[in-house]
Amino acid sequence: SPKVELIEFFRPYKNEVNLYVTNISRRLEKEMVQVKLLEIFSQFGLIYEVQVMDSSDNSEASEEINSNCASSYAFVKFYSAREARRAKESTHGKWILGGQFLKVQFAQRRKFTEVVQQPLYMAKCTVLANYYLGFNGWSTRIMQLDRLENRSETEDSQEKKNAVYRCVVRLEIKDCEFFCEGTGYGGDKNILEQERDPTKKMELLGYAKKLAYRHAYENAFKRVIIISLDNGKVGVEINMQDIPECSLDESGEEGIVQINYLEEMLFSDSEEEENSEVEFQDTSNALLDTHVIDVSS
């Protein structure tokens, strides 16, 4: 039977997705090494980041550095453990960079007893979704974008109490019968009230609006779980628990999971643009008719 791997829209941190690459010639500039490593390892899957360091920068990898003092080293982090494993097996001692064979192993960074998973940044959410679902396989739209005039005494954090804007973004998977929503807050009323320059105040309002949208976008994706099978098929699941910022629908049902499968994995050849902006879209209050599987019992 096909083996299953779950991939979430959080920043990857486990050693099983993090490759430690050594024996890199220090004659090469860091920027060149980063470009070359990205070119090599991208053949095996989607990469989250490539970090290149000198052996003197050993604060990042004190446990891995041994006798490679004359070489640079790097960390190549994937989203998928399966793809990271395939990359390791295909590159260790087989690829030459700067006249030296690369040595590739899994990172052995210290184990964290309690890890607070950090959500992916907006641009990386877009790249990851495009990679598994395709450019046209999903969409987002703004359901609400409200200016918060009065401080709320019911909000559970100071950040939300002082927020200038609240945004709700709906994420929909096309050709599949599910959606999820995320809520985001942006701006600080205290800073806004202290600003006297009308031009700067408008800039602060614009930034607050974008920040609320970005956080709502990221919070919506926090609910999505990619189910990757080793036969190339992809499934999508919605996590309906322990993420209070999102809601399933207006009735607030709990314990609901929606599952849909796509026939084949779709790949994206696009380059990530960290500073790209997503345009606001027209909103609609119409809810989708959804088919759900109740797994709460």
C-alpha angles and dihedrals in degrees: 000000000000117000116239128221123186117214120189132192094254130108106274114240109157122112091235090071096037119085121199110212120194140169092061113156113246089213087081121081116246092241092053092048091051092051093047094047091049089051093050101043097039087073089073102045148311114318124213096196146333119219119191121192142169119244088251089064089071096144088090097052111016092146095052101046113093123136099350095096093132094053138068120239137203145197118224111193123197131189092225125059089203092056092044091053092049090049092051093050092047099046109033107112091346105085125066121212120177091351094306131101112244118241112211129188138147116278117255101202117160118283115251114218092204119025120185104208113227118216119243118261115256096256093050091048087058093049094048093047092049091049096056103023102030130239093284097036097090143020141190132212137179114252097177137008111177133178106224105219099173130045112251118228091195099060115110098224138043090235092061093044091056097038119127098202136027120199132188118200125191120210116203129187109215119232088016128092103235142084139173136197136220131198124213136182129207141183135022120256092204092058092043093052092050093053113095100176108095093208094052090044090056089049090052091050091050092049091047090053093050091046093052090050093048093050092047090050092050093045091053091054091048087075096055122096120189113214105206119190122198090234090068099260122128132208131190126216132181120223106217099178138082096007104102095177092072133060134199097216142322093287091059097227117187134205092035123140124182120202130189131166129215118212099233137010112260120211130207123214094192123124117236116249108202094194097043117131125217114219120236113254131210112272132226131191094210113120122219122245103243138194111217138183114218110220098162094101 
